[in-house]
């Protein structure tokens, strides 16, 4: 009887870490869910803005905004691969880097409180550019871990960063600082990924 009781009493101890891990997993996805809902609301505003540009036949600005907003497609793709890919943890770390990077960028903007160009009409701080930071972080991450050749991601990141200058919503120094922080951010999380995940066959 003692052995039977002792064996059954040990089951919760074995299940405890698994339950805790599951709770952390679902908590992380709850955070991602809230972030996605917030971005979806912003997406409605972007669609209205693009519709206005089309009605006004401002095709140059329309194209620039399309280039600029591809970062949102990249984030959505990252979430999809974090759920569906066989190399799930590679993309989970990528998504985490994007979400944490967004909050870090918000803190930096509050700290520097650097004004955007007056012509932008935006009152929010602009140092550093989050579009530049996000795009270069993504480009360096996927290049470092071997998901893509480095050339095409960097070309894309350069176009996204340039679009912020062309749209005159950021100054050159704001974009340059965003590119630099993004590059360091991407490499840092890529090194974290390579230390935690076996990447053999990740590009297959």
Residue frames as a rotation matrix with the C-alpha (Angstrom) as fourth column:
UNK 1
0.564 0.826 0.000 0.00
0.826 -0.564 0.000 0.00
0.000 0.000 -1.000 0.00
UNK 2
0.392 -0.490 -0.779 2.83
0.198 -0.782 0.591 2.37
-0.898 -0.386 -0.210 0.85
UNK 3
-0.666 -0.703 0.250 4.50
0.364 -0.013 0.931 1.80
-0.651 0.711 0.264 -2.53
UNK 4
-0.205 0.675 0.709 1.23
0.965 0.016 0.263 2.31
0.166 0.738 -0.654 -4.39
UNK 5
0.758 0.492 -0.428 0.49
0.593 -0.794 0.137 5.54
-0.273 -0.358 -0.893 -2.51
UNK 6
0.084 -0.829 -0.553 4.04
0.150 -0.539 0.829 6.80
-0.985 -0.152 0.079 -2.99
UNK 7
-0.673 -0.324 0.665 3.93
0.651 0.168 0.741 6.13
-0.351 0.931 0.098 -6.74
UNK 8
0.174 0.826 0.537 0.64
0.939 -0.303 0.163 7.92
0.297 0.476 -0.828 -7.25
UNK 9
0.701 0.075 -0.709 1.79
0.457 -0.810 0.367 10.86
-0.547 -0.582 -0.602 -5.14
UNK 10
-0.300 -0.929 -0.218 4.77
0.318 -0.313 0.895 11.36
-0.899 0.199 0.389 -7.43
UNK 11
-0.092 0.318 0.944 2.62
0.991 0.126 0.054 11.83
-0.101 0.940 -0.327 -10.55
UNK 12
0.900 0.435 -0.036 1.77
0.430 -0.897 -0.108 15.52
-0.079 0.082 -0.993 -9.91
UNK 13
0.366 -0.842 -0.397 5.48
-0.080 -0.454 0.888 16.16
-0.927 -0.293 -0.233 -9.43
UNK 14
-0.513 -0.553 0.657 6.19
0.569 0.354 0.742 14.74
-0.643 0.755 0.133 -12.87
UNK 15
0.118 0.660 0.742 3.32
0.983 -0.184 0.008 16.59
0.142 0.729 -0.670 -14.47
UNK 16
0.505 0.148 -0.850 4.06
0.538 -0.824 0.177 19.90
-0.675 -0.546 -0.496 -12.74
UNK 17
-0.452 -0.749 -0.484 6.83
0.040 -0.559 0.828 21.14
-0.891 0.355 0.283 -15.10
UNK 18
-0.764 0.217 0.608 4.78
0.645 0.251 0.722 20.09
0.004 0.943 -0.332 -18.15
UNK 19
0.328 0.941 -0.087 1.74
0.945 -0.327 0.024 22.01
-0.006 -0.090 -0.996 -16.92
UNK 20
0.310 -0.291 -0.905 3.90
0.291 -0.877 0.382 25.05
-0.905 -0.382 -0.187 -16.14
UNK 21
-0.763 -0.644 0.055 5.49
0.206 -0.161 0.965 24.90
-0.613 0.748 0.255 -19.59
UNK 22
-0.397 0.709 0.583 2.06
0.894 0.153 0.422 24.67
0.210 0.688 -0.694 -21.25
UNK 23
0.545 0.608 -0.577 0.88
0.750 -0.662 0.011 27.67
-0.375 -0.438 -0.817 -19.25
UNK 24
-0.126 -0.688 -0.715 3.90
0.067 -0.725 0.685 29.69
-0.990 0.038 0.137 -20.36
UNK 25
-0.831 -0.178 0.527 3.34
0.493 0.206 0.845 28.61
-0.259 0.962 -0.083 -23.96
UNK 26
0.010 0.935 0.354 -0.29
0.966 -0.100 0.237 29.74
0.257 0.339 -0.905 -23.99
UNK 27
0.483 0.083 -0.872 0.58
0.514 -0.833 0.205 32.95
-0.709 -0.547 -0.445 -22.14
UNK 28
-0.580 -0.771 -0.263 3.12
0.152 -0.420 0.895 33.76
-0.800 0.479 0.361 -24.86
UNK 29
-0.732 0.356 0.580 0.55
0.655 0.137 0.743 33.16
0.185 0.924 -0.334 -27.59
UNK 30
0.373 0.857 -0.355 -1.95
0.913 -0.407 -0.024 35.34
-0.165 -0.315 -0.935 -25.69
UNK 31
0.036 -0.468 -0.883 0.56
0.174 -0.867 0.467 38.20
-0.984 -0.171 0.050 -25.86
UNK 32
-0.908 -0.374 0.191 1.04
0.215 -0.024 0.976 37.57
-0.360 0.927 0.102 -29.58
UNK 33
-0.278 0.894 0.350 -2.74
0.951 0.205 0.232 37.50
0.136 0.398 -0.907 -30.03
UNK 34
0.486 0.434 -0.759 -3.17
0.609 -0.791 -0.062 40.90
-0.627 -0.432 -0.648 -28.40
UNK 35
-0.394 -0.725 -0.565 -0.40
-0.028 -0.605 0.796 42.31
-0.919 0.329 0.218 -30.55
UNK 36
-0.856 0.094 0.508 -1.99
0.510 0.305 0.804 40.92
-0.080 0.948 -0.309 -33.71
UNK 37
0.170 0.985 -0.013 -5.40
0.983 -0.170 -0.065 42.39
-0.066 -0.002 -0.998 -32.82
UNK 38
0.303 -0.136 -0.943 -3.79
0.259 -0.941 0.219 45.77
-0.917 -0.311 -0.250 -32.24
UNK 39
-0.742 -0.643 -0.190 -2.03
-0.043 -0.238 0.970 45.60
-0.670 0.728 0.149 -35.59
UNK 40
-0.523 0.635 0.568 -5.29
0.852 0.392 0.346 44.56
-0.003 0.665 -0.747 -37.28
UNK 41
0.503 0.701 -0.505 -6.94
0.707 -0.670 -0.226 47.76
-0.497 -0.243 -0.833 -36.04
UNK 42
-0.056 -0.613 -0.788 -4.05
-0.183 -0.770 0.611 49.77
-0.982 0.178 -0.069 -37.40
UNK 43
-0.792 -0.256 0.554 -4.38
0.414 0.441 0.796 47.84
-0.448 0.860 -0.243 -40.64
UNK 44
0.188 0.940 0.284 -7.88
0.954 -0.106 -0.279 49.24
-0.232 0.323 -0.917 -41.17
UNK 45
0.586 -0.046 -0.809 -6.46
0.055 -0.994 0.096 52.76
-0.809 -0.101 -0.580 -40.94
UNK 46
-0.511 -0.851 -0.122 -3.77
-0.140 -0.057 0.989 51.88
-0.848 0.522 -0.090 -43.47
UNK 47
-0.490 0.404 0.773 -6.34
0.829 0.489 0.270 50.54
-0.269 0.773 -0.575 -45.91
UNK 48
0.633 0.750 -0.192 -8.33
0.674 -0.656 -0.340 53.77
-0.381 0.086 -0.921 -45.66
UNK 49
0.251 -0.631 -0.734 -5.16
-0.219 -0.776 0.591 55.78
-0.943 0.013 -0.333 -46.21
UNK 50
-0.750 -0.546 0.373 -4.24
0.182 0.371 0.911 53.76
-0.636 0.751 -0.179 -49.30
UNK 51
-0.038 0.831 0.556 -7.77
0.974 0.155 -0.164 54.12
-0.222 0.535 -0.815 -50.67
UNK 52
0.692 0.256 -0.675 -7.51
0.248 -0.962 -0.111 57.90
-0.678 -0.090 -0.729 -50.26
UNK 53
-0.257 -0.883 -0.392 -4.21
-0.275 -0.322 0.906 57.97
-0.926 0.341 -0.160 -52.14
UNK 54
-0.681 0.061 0.729 -5.74
0.626 0.566 0.537 55.99
-0.380 0.822 -0.424 -55.00
UNK 55
0.414 0.905 0.102 -8.73
0.863 -0.354 -0.360 58.31
-0.290 0.237 -0.927 -55.21
UNK 56
0.670 -0.233 -0.705 -6.35
-0.129 -0.972 0.199 61.27
-0.731 -0.043 -0.681 -55.31
UNK 57
0.944 -0.307 0.117 -4.25
0.229 0.359 -0.905 59.48
0.236 0.881 0.410 -57.96
UNK 58
0.451 -0.840 0.301 -1.13
-0.892 -0.426 0.148 59.90
0.005 -0.336 -0.942 -55.85
UNK 59
0.920 0.001 -0.392 0.42
-0.102 0.967 -0.235 56.72
0.379 0.256 0.889 -57.18
UNK 60
-0.045 -0.999 0.030 3.95
-0.194 -0.021 -0.981 57.56
0.980 -0.050 -0.192 -56.00
UNK 61
-0.417 -0.054 0.907 2.93
-0.890 -0.175 -0.420 57.83
0.181 -0.983 0.025 -52.36
UNK 62
0.685 0.719 0.118 0.71
-0.727 0.684 0.055 54.76
-0.041 -0.123 0.992 -52.78
UNK 63
0.642 -0.504 -0.578 3.67
-0.005 0.752 -0.660 52.70
0.767 0.426 0.480 -53.98
UNK 64
-0.398 -0.836 0.379 5.91
-0.386 -0.223 -0.895 53.98
0.832 -0.502 -0.234 -51.22
UNK 65
-0.070 0.457 0.887 3.35
-0.995 0.027 -0.092 53.09
-0.066 -0.889 0.452 -48.56
UNK 66
0.881 0.353 -0.315 3.00
-0.403 0.908 -0.111 49.61
0.248 0.225 0.942 -50.06
UNK 67
0.145 -0.920 -0.363 6.77
0.039 0.372 -0.927 49.11
0.989 0.120 0.090 -49.82
UNK 68
-0.504 -0.350 0.789 6.82
-0.669 -0.419 -0.613 50.51
0.545 -0.838 -0.023 -46.30
UNK 69
0.150 0.713 0.685 3.96
-0.977 0.215 -0.010 48.32
-0.155 -0.667 0.729 -45.07
UNK 70
0.354 -0.080 -0.932 5.44
-0.399 0.888 -0.228 45.05
0.846 0.453 0.283 -46.33
UNK 71
-0.733 -0.636 0.240 6.91
-0.466 0.213 -0.859 44.74
0.495 -0.742 -0.452 -42.84
UNK 72
-0.173 0.757 0.630 3.43
-0.899 0.140 -0.416 43.81
-0.403 -0.638 0.656 -41.63
UNK 73
0.711 0.359 -0.605 3.25
-0.623 0.720 -0.305 41.00
0.326 0.594 0.736 -44.19
UNK 74
-0.207 -0.889 -0.409 6.63
-0.340 0.458 -0.822 39.80
0.917 -0.031 -0.397 -42.96
UNK 75
-0.698 0.003 0.717 5.34
-0.716 0.044 -0.697 39.71
-0.034 -0.999 -0.028 -39.38
UNK 76
0.380 0.912 0.156 2.23
-0.868 0.410 -0.281 37.78
-0.320 -0.029 0.947 -40.42
UNK 77
0.523 -0.278 -0.805 4.39
-0.445 0.717 -0.537 35.31
0.727 0.639 0.251 -42.36
UNK 78
-0.580 -0.803 0.138 6.65
-0.501 0.218 -0.838 34.87
0.642 -0.555 -0.528 -39.33
UNK 79
-0.322 0.553 0.768 3.67
-0.856 0.175 -0.486 33.99
-0.403 -0.814 0.417 -37.11
UNK 80
0.683 0.622 -0.383 2.36
-0.730 0.602 -0.324 31.51
0.029 0.501 0.865 -39.68
UNK 81
0.206 -0.702 -0.682 5.72
-0.311 0.614 -0.726 29.75
0.928 0.361 -0.092 -39.91
UNK 82
-0.656 -0.406 0.637 6.05
-0.704 0.025 -0.710 29.76
0.272 -0.914 -0.302 -36.11
UNK 83
0.087 0.794 0.601 2.87
-0.818 0.402 -0.412 27.68
-0.569 -0.456 0.684 -36.04
UNK 84
0.874 0.472 -0.116 3.25
-0.425 0.626 -0.654 25.53
-0.236 0.621 0.748 -39.14
UNK 85
0.345 -0.805 -0.483 6.96
-0.742 0.081 -0.665 25.08
0.574 0.588 -0.569 -39.86
UNK 86
0.712 -0.214 -0.669 8.89
0.377 0.920 0.107 21.97
0.592 -0.328 0.736 -38.85
UNK 87
-0.434 -0.882 -0.182 11.55
0.740 -0.234 -0.630 24.38
0.514 -0.408 0.755 -37.52
UNK 88
0.506 0.858 0.090 9.03
0.644 -0.444 0.623 26.08
0.574 -0.257 -0.777 -35.28
UNK 89
0.532 -0.293 -0.795 11.45
0.719 -0.340 0.606 27.42
-0.448 -0.893 0.030 -32.68
UNK 90
-0.593 -0.746 0.301 13.48
0.789 -0.464 0.403 29.29
-0.161 0.477 0.864 -35.30
UNK 91
-0.421 0.521 0.742 10.39
0.368 -0.650 0.665 31.31
0.829 0.553 0.082 -36.20
UNK 92
0.633 0.591 -0.500 9.11
0.687 -0.130 0.715 31.56
0.357 -0.796 -0.488 -32.62
UNK 93
-0.028 -0.739 -0.673 12.38
0.815 -0.407 0.413 33.30
-0.579 -0.537 0.613 -31.70
UNK 94
-0.776 -0.217 0.593 11.99
0.581 -0.611 0.537 35.50
0.246 0.761 0.600 -34.79
UNK 95
0.161 0.923 0.349 8.46
0.467 -0.382 0.797 36.53
0.870 0.035 -0.493 -33.76
UNK 96
0.595 0.003 -0.804 9.64
0.795 -0.144 0.589 37.16
-0.114 -0.990 -0.088 -30.21
UNK 97
-0.488 -0.856 -0.172 12.44
0.788 -0.516 0.334 39.38
-0.375 0.027 0.927 -31.51
UNK 98
-0.580 0.331 0.745 9.92
0.455 -0.627 0.633 41.43
0.676 0.706 0.213 -33.50
UNK 99
0.528 0.845 -0.083 7.52
0.503 -0.233 0.833 41.92
0.685 -0.481 -0.548 -30.60
UNK 100
0.429 -0.460 -0.778 10.25
0.804 -0.198 0.560 42.74
-0.411 -0.866 0.285 -28.08
UNK 101
-0.620 -0.709 0.337 11.90
0.781 -0.512 0.358 44.97
-0.081 0.485 0.871 -30.68
UNK 102
-0.047 0.708 0.705 8.69
0.502 -0.593 0.629 46.95
0.863 0.383 -0.328 -31.08
UNK 103
0.846 0.376 -0.378 8.53
0.494 -0.288 0.820 47.65
0.199 -0.881 -0.429 -27.35
UNK 104
0.041 -0.923 -0.382 12.23
0.849 -0.169 0.500 48.49
-0.526 -0.345 0.777 -27.22
UNK 105
-0.568 -0.194 0.800 11.74
0.713 -0.602 0.360 50.93
0.412 0.775 0.480 -30.10
UNK 106
0.463 0.823 0.329 8.86
0.447 -0.538 0.715 52.58
0.765 -0.184 -0.617 -28.23
UNK 107
0.692 -0.279 -0.665 11.08
0.646 -0.172 0.744 53.06
-0.322 -0.945 0.061 -25.17
UNK 108
-0.397 -0.909 0.124 13.85
0.856 -0.318 0.408 54.57
-0.332 0.269 0.904 -27.29
UNK 109
-0.256 0.374 0.891 11.44
0.604 -0.658 0.450 57.00
0.755 0.653 -0.058 -28.93
UNK 110
0.819 0.564 -0.106 10.23
0.409 -0.444 0.797 58.16
0.403 -0.696 -0.594 -25.55
UNK 111
0.393 -0.757 -0.522 13.80
0.749 -0.066 0.659 58.50
-0.533 -0.650 0.541 -24.31
UNK 112
-0.624 -0.700 0.347 15.16
0.763 -0.449 0.466 60.48
-0.170 0.555 0.814 -27.28
UNK 113
0.285 0.844 -0.454 11.90
0.591 -0.528 -0.610 62.36
-0.755 -0.094 -0.650 -27.93
UNK 114
-0.729 -0.653 -0.206 13.33
0.163 -0.457 0.874 63.33
-0.665 0.604 0.439 -31.32
UNK 115
0.128 0.875 -0.467 10.92
-0.347 -0.402 -0.847 65.17
-0.929 0.270 0.252 -33.57
UNK 116
0.051 0.013 0.999 10.00
0.835 0.548 -0.050 63.91
-0.548 0.836 0.017 -36.99
UNK 117
-0.887 -0.317 0.335 10.31
0.458 -0.690 0.561 66.23
0.054 0.651 0.757 -40.01
UNK 118
-0.659 0.645 -0.388 7.74
-0.202 -0.648 -0.735 69.02
-0.725 -0.406 0.557 -39.75
UNK 119
-0.522 0.440 -0.730 6.36
-0.846 -0.156 0.510 68.16
0.111 0.884 0.454 -43.19
UNK 120
-0.899 0.153 -0.411 5.31
0.125 0.988 0.093 64.71
0.421 0.032 -0.907 -41.94
UNK 121
-0.150 0.880 0.450 2.52
-0.599 -0.443 0.667 66.21
0.786 -0.169 0.594 -39.83
UNK 122
0.407 0.233 -0.883 3.19
0.405 0.821 0.403 63.56
0.818 -0.522 0.240 -37.17
UNK 123
0.506 -0.151 0.849 3.61
-0.664 -0.696 0.272 64.60
0.550 -0.702 -0.452 -33.55
UNK 124
0.985 -0.139 0.107 4.99
0.037 0.759 0.650 61.28
-0.171 -0.636 0.753 -32.28
UNK 125
0.272 -0.959 -0.082 8.77
-0.618 -0.239 0.749 60.94
-0.737 -0.153 -0.658 -31.75
UNK 126
0.888 0.130 -0.441 10.73
-0.455 0.379 -0.806 59.48
0.063 0.916 0.396 -34.66
UNK 127
-0.033 -0.984 -0.177 14.09
-0.793 0.134 -0.595 58.32
0.609 0.121 -0.784 -33.28
UNK 128
-0.795 -0.585 -0.161 14.75
-0.292 0.137 0.947 55.57
-0.532 0.799 -0.280 -34.26
UNK 129
-0.166 0.720 -0.674 12.62
-0.971 -0.001 0.238 54.58
0.171 0.694 0.700 -37.25
UNK 130
-0.019 0.207 0.978 10.82
-0.530 0.827 -0.186 51.35
-0.848 -0.522 0.094 -36.39
UNK 131
0.930 0.344 -0.125 10.34
-0.274 0.428 -0.861 50.40
-0.243 0.835 0.493 -40.04
UNK 132
0.354 -0.885 -0.302 14.11
-0.687 -0.027 -0.727 50.59
0.635 0.465 -0.617 -40.57
UNK 133
-0.365 -0.484 0.795 14.81
-0.915 0.344 -0.211 48.77
-0.171 -0.805 -0.568 -37.31
UNK 134
0.345 0.617 0.708 12.29
-0.460 0.768 -0.445 46.00
-0.818 -0.172 0.549 -38.01
UNK 135
0.942 0.088 -0.325 13.31
-0.335 0.332 -0.882 45.39
0.030 0.939 0.342 -41.61
UNK 136
0.113 -0.975 -0.190 17.04
-0.725 0.050 -0.687 45.18
0.679 0.215 -0.702 -40.90
UNK 137
-0.294 -0.140 0.945 16.50
-0.853 0.484 -0.194 43.02
-0.430 -0.864 -0.262 -37.82
UNK 138
0.670 0.618 0.412 14.46
-0.325 0.742 -0.586 40.60
-0.668 0.259 0.698 -39.95
UNK 139
0.815 -0.373 -0.445 16.98
-0.442 0.098 -0.892 40.66
0.376 0.923 -0.085 -42.80
UNK 140
-0.189 -0.963 0.193 19.98
-0.871 0.074 -0.485 39.98
0.453 -0.260 -0.853 -40.56
UNK 141
-0.053 0.232 0.971 18.18
-0.761 0.620 -0.190 37.29
-0.646 -0.750 0.144 -38.58
UNK 142
0.831 0.467 0.302 17.10
-0.195 0.752 -0.629 35.15
-0.521 0.464 0.716 -41.53
UNK 143
0.631 -0.692 -0.351 20.48
-0.500 -0.016 -0.866 35.64
0.594 0.722 -0.356 -43.21
UNK 144
-0.206 -0.777 0.595 22.44
-0.963 0.053 -0.265 34.67
0.174 -0.627 -0.759 -40.10
UNK 145
-0.059 0.238 0.970 20.49
-0.573 0.787 -0.228 31.50
-0.817 -0.569 0.090 -39.35
UNK 146
-0.882 -0.454 0.127 20.58
-0.150 0.525 0.838 30.43
-0.447 0.720 -0.531 -43.00
UNK 147
-0.003 0.957 0.289 16.94
0.396 0.266 -0.879 30.86
-0.918 0.111 -0.380 -43.98
UNK 148
0.931 0.288 0.225 17.91
0.324 -0.364 -0.873 33.01
-0.170 0.885 -0.433 -46.95
UNK 149
-0.082 -0.917 0.389 20.91
0.951 -0.189 -0.245 34.35
0.299 0.350 0.888 -48.84
UNK 150
-0.276 -0.087 -0.957 21.84
0.730 -0.666 -0.151 37.73
-0.624 -0.741 0.247 -47.35
UNK 151
-0.945 -0.265 0.190 21.44
0.323 -0.688 0.649 39.78
-0.042 0.675 0.737 -50.56
UNK 152
-0.431 0.840 0.330 17.67
0.384 -0.160 0.909 39.80
0.817 0.519 -0.253 -51.11
UNK 153
0.362 0.572 -0.736 16.63
0.919 -0.088 0.384 40.45
0.154 -0.816 -0.557 -47.50
UNK 154
-0.321 -0.555 -0.767 19.06
0.659 -0.713 0.239 43.38
-0.680 -0.429 0.595 -47.30
UNK 155
-0.918 0.088 0.387 17.76
0.280 -0.547 0.789 44.82
0.282 0.833 0.477 -50.58
UNK 156
0.032 0.999 -0.038 14.21
0.643 0.009 0.766 44.60
0.766 -0.048 -0.642 -49.22
UNK 157
0.281 0.031 -0.959 15.23
0.921 -0.288 0.260 46.20
-0.268 -0.957 -0.110 -45.90
UNK 158
-0.750 -0.617 -0.239 16.99
0.501 -0.766 0.403 49.01
-0.432 0.182 0.883 -47.77
UNK 159
-0.656 0.588 0.474 13.87
0.316 -0.356 0.879 49.74
0.685 0.727 0.047 -49.84
UNK 160
0.342 0.805 -0.485 11.67
0.815 0.003 0.580 49.80
0.469 -0.593 -0.654 -46.72
UNK 161
-0.018 -0.442 -0.897 14.07
0.818 -0.522 0.241 52.19
-0.575 -0.729 0.371 -45.00
UNK 162
-0.923 -0.338 0.182 14.34
0.374 -0.685 0.625 54.39
-0.087 0.645 0.759 -48.08
UNK 163
-0.245 0.914 0.322 10.55
0.634 -0.100 0.767 54.58
0.733 0.392 -0.555 -48.31
UNK 164
0.376 0.371 -0.849 10.43
0.913 -0.306 0.271 56.26
-0.159 -0.877 -0.454 -44.90
UNK 165
-0.529 -0.620 -0.580 12.72
0.417 -0.785 0.458 58.99
-0.739 0.000 0.674 -46.20
UNK 166
-0.900 0.190 0.393 10.81
0.341 -0.254 0.905 59.34
0.272 0.948 0.164 -49.46
UNK 167
0.094 0.993 -0.072 7.54
0.767 -0.027 0.641 59.67
0.634 -0.116 -0.764 -47.55
UNK 168
-0.417 -0.419 0.807 9.25
-0.078 -0.868 -0.491 62.30
0.906 -0.267 0.329 -45.36
UNK 169
0.742 0.670 0.032 8.00
-0.137 0.105 0.985 60.72
0.656 -0.735 0.169 -42.14
UNK 170
0.750 -0.598 -0.284 11.54
0.518 0.264 0.813 60.28
-0.411 -0.757 0.508 -40.80
UNK 171
0.703 -0.633 -0.324 14.79
-0.689 -0.720 -0.088 62.17
-0.178 0.285 -0.942 -41.04
UNK 172
0.414 -0.619 -0.667 18.00
-0.409 0.528 -0.744 60.59
0.813 0.582 -0.034 -42.34
UNK 173
-0.604 -0.700 0.381 19.51
-0.647 0.151 -0.748 60.21
0.466 -0.698 -0.544 -38.86
UNK 174
-0.001 0.691 0.723 16.34
-0.883 0.339 -0.325 58.54
-0.469 -0.639 0.609 -37.55
UNK 175
0.874 0.309 -0.376 16.43
-0.472 0.725 -0.501 55.99
0.118 0.615 0.780 -40.36
UNK 176
0.096 -0.933 -0.346 20.18
-0.459 0.267 -0.848 55.43
0.883 0.240 -0.402 -40.05
UNK 177
-0.581 -0.260 0.771 19.94
-0.813 0.150 -0.563 54.76
0.031 -0.954 -0.299 -36.30
UNK 178
0.429 0.821 0.376 16.99
-0.773 0.549 -0.317 52.44
-0.467 -0.154 0.871 -36.92
UNK 179
0.707 -0.237 -0.667 19.03
-0.419 0.620 -0.664 50.46
0.570 0.748 0.339 -39.47
UNK 180
-0.337 -0.940 0.046 21.96
-0.554 0.159 -0.818 50.14
0.762 -0.301 -0.574 -37.07
UNK 181
-0.409 0.264 0.874 19.87
-0.850 0.237 -0.470 49.05
-0.331 -0.935 0.127 -34.09
UNK 182
0.664 0.743 -0.087 17.93
-0.711 0.590 -0.382 46.64
-0.233 0.315 0.920 -36.28
UNK 183
0.362 -0.618 -0.698 21.08
-0.460 0.533 -0.710 45.00
0.811 0.578 -0.091 -37.59
UNK 184
-0.691 -0.632 0.352 22.44
-0.585 0.202 -0.785 44.49
0.425 -0.749 -0.509 -34.07
UNK 185
-0.103 0.767 0.633 19.03
-0.880 0.227 -0.418 43.27
-0.464 -0.600 0.651 -32.89
UNK 186
0.737 0.423 -0.528 18.76
-0.655 0.642 -0.399 40.72
0.171 0.639 0.750 -35.68
UNK 187
-0.036 -0.846 -0.531 22.25
-0.367 0.506 -0.781 39.32
0.929 0.167 -0.329 -35.14
UNK 188
-0.648 -0.195 0.737 21.73
-0.755 0.039 -0.654 39.14
0.099 -0.980 -0.172 -31.36
UNK 189
0.241 0.825 0.512 18.54
-0.787 0.474 -0.394 37.07
-0.568 -0.308 0.763 -31.66
UNK 190
0.681 -0.074 -0.728 20.05
-0.544 0.615 -0.571 34.98
0.490 0.785 0.379 -34.45
UNK 191
-0.448 -0.889 -0.096 22.97
-0.499 0.338 -0.798 34.08
0.741 -0.310 -0.595 -32.17
UNK 192
-0.417 0.416 0.808 20.47
-0.819 0.213 -0.533 33.22
-0.393 -0.884 0.252 -29.45
UNK 193
0.655 0.721 -0.228 18.65
-0.737 0.543 -0.402 30.98
-0.166 0.431 0.887 -31.93
UNK 194
0.346 -0.588 -0.731 21.82
-0.452 0.578 -0.679 29.16
0.822 0.566 -0.066 -33.01
UNK 195
-0.692 -0.614 0.380 22.70
-0.608 0.211 -0.765 28.53
0.389 -0.761 -0.519 -29.37
UNK 196
-0.363 0.662 0.655 19.28
-0.695 0.276 -0.664 26.98
-0.621 -0.697 0.360 -28.63
UNK 197
0.670 0.738 0.081 18.21
-0.413 0.461 -0.785 25.31
-0.617 0.493 0.614 -31.87
UNK 198
-0.343 -0.699 0.628 19.84
0.265 0.569 0.778 22.75
-0.901 0.433 -0.010 -34.14
UNK 199
0.195 0.413 -0.889 19.74
-0.581 -0.682 -0.444 24.36
-0.790 0.603 0.107 -37.57
UNK 200
-0.822 -0.541 0.177 20.81
-0.206 0.573 0.793 21.39
-0.531 0.616 -0.583 -39.66
UNK 201
-0.706 0.536 0.464 18.45
0.708 0.509 0.490 21.14
0.027 0.674 -0.738 -42.63
UNK 202
-0.266 0.655 -0.707 16.62
0.410 -0.586 -0.699 24.37
-0.872 -0.476 -0.113 -41.78
UNK 203
-0.390 0.074 -0.918 16.77
-0.657 -0.720 0.221 25.61
-0.645 0.690 0.330 -45.38
UNK 204
-1.000 0.006 0.015 15.53
0.015 0.740 0.673 22.35
-0.007 0.673 -0.740 -46.89
